[in-house]
Structures are given as structure tokens and as C-alpha cells.
Amino acid sequence: MQVALVLGNAISTVKHRSLENVKLLVCQPLASDGKSRDGSPVIAADYMGAGAGEKVILTSDGSAVRELYGLQNSPLRWTVMGLIDDLQTPAIKPPKREGKR
């Protein structure tokens, strides 16, 4: 699973029949701090109703999504699995160094 920021919608007039009437989003994966970019944006199918500016949980487990939504032979790779209300990241402190160098 991957936390991502929804940048906007992707419009596709020609797509696989399993994706007809499915909203497609452009999502920017985020690093563990919940703010920094982690790679290039991806296109994700949205069955949850996410919108631009929201943080979401993405999954790349295509077989689980196909089973969950009853899709056969779908090319789905990324799918929105949840909407994030609040993201709290723990403050990670570097380990203390013992002794002087």
C-alpha cells in the first residue's frame, strides 16, 4: 500500500471495458513523512470518491482489486483503497553517537 496525494482527474475516452464509468485519478505517491514525493505520479482507479487535494491509500495488488470489485481480466494496477482523514507520522530522531571523533 502507498499513501498518495490526488493531483486531479485523468480523462480517457478510450479505455478497457472493465474501466468504463470508473473515475481515474492522477496520484502522487508520498514518502513515509506524508509530504515528500516518492516517485512519479500514477493513474489510479477510484471507487471511493476521492477528489483533488485529498490524501488516499493506494494499492497495486491488481488481483485483490479484481476480486473485490468482481472484475475479470482487468488491467488495473493502482486503485484507491481508502481516504485519509489525518496522517500522523512519528518524529524519528537520529541515534545518539557515543564518544567523540
C-alpha positions in Angstrom: 0.0 0.0 0.0 1.1 3.5 -0.7 0.0 6.9 0.6 -0.6 9.4 -2.2 -1.9 12.9 -2.9 -4.6 13.3 -5.5 -3.4 15.8 -8.1 -6.6 15.7 -10.3 -8.6 13.6 -12.7 -7.5 11.7 -15.8 -9.9 11.8 -18.7 -9.8 8.8 -21.1 -12.3 8.4 -23.9 -10.9 5.1 -25.0 -10.1 2.5 -22.3 -10.5 -1.1 -21.3 -14.2 -2.1 -21.0 -13.7 -3.0 -17.3 -12.8 0.7 -16.6 -16.0 2.1 -18.2 -17.7 4.5 -15.8 -14.7 4.4 -13.4 -13.2 7.6 -12.3 -9.4 7.8 -12.9 -7.2 9.9 -10.7 -3.7 11.3 -11.1 -2.0 10.5 -7.8 1.4 11.5 -6.5 2.9 8.8 -4.2 4.3 10.2 -1.0 7.3 9.2 1.2 6.9 8.0 4.7 6.8 11.6 6.0 3.5 12.0 4.2 4.8 15.1 2.4 7.8 14.4 0.1 7.3 12.9 -3.3 8.1 9.3 -3.8 8.5 8.6 -7.5 6.4 9.7 -10.5 2.6 10.2 -10.4 0.4 7.2 -11.2 -3.1 6.8 -12.6 -5.4 5.1 -10.1 -9.0 3.8 -10.4 -11.2 5.4 -7.8 -14.2 3.6 -6.4 -14.1 5.6 -3.1 -15.0 9.2 -4.4 -11.7 10.9 -3.7 -11.0 14.4 -5.0 -8.1 16.7 -5.9 -6.0 17.7 -2.9 -7.0 14.7 -0.8 -4.6 12.1 0.6 -5.5 8.5 -0.2 -4.3 5.0 0.3 -3.4 3.2 -3.0 -2.9 -0.5 -3.6 -1.0 -2.0 -6.5 -2.5 -5.5 -5.8 -4.4 -5.9 -9.0 -5.7 -9.4 -8.3 -7.2 -8.4 -4.9 -8.9 -5.4 -6.5 -10.3 -7.5 -9.4 -11.7 -10.0 -6.8 -13.1 -7.2 -4.5 -14.9 -5.4 -7.4 -15.8 -8.6 -9.4 -13.7 -7.6 -12.4 -12.3 -10.2 -14.7 -9.3 -9.7 -16.9 -8.9 -6.0 -15.9 -5.6 -4.2 -16.5 -6.0 -2.4 -13.1 -2.6 -1.7 -11.4 -3.3 1.1 -8.9 -6.6 1.6 -7.1 -7.8 3.9 -4.3 -8.4 1.7 -1.2 -9.1 4.4 1.3 -9.4 8.1 2.1 -7.1 9.5 4.7 -8.7 11.9 7.2 -5.5 12.6 9.2 -1.9 11.4 8.7 0.3 11.3 11.8 3.9 10.4 11.3 6.2 9.7 14.2 9.1 12.0 14.8 12.2 9.9 14.2 15.3 11.1 15.9 18.7 10.1 14.7 20.5 7.7 17.1 22.9 9.3 19.6 26.5 8.9 18.8 28.7 7.8 21.7 32.2 9.1 22.1 34.0 11.9 20.2 35.5 11.6 16.8 
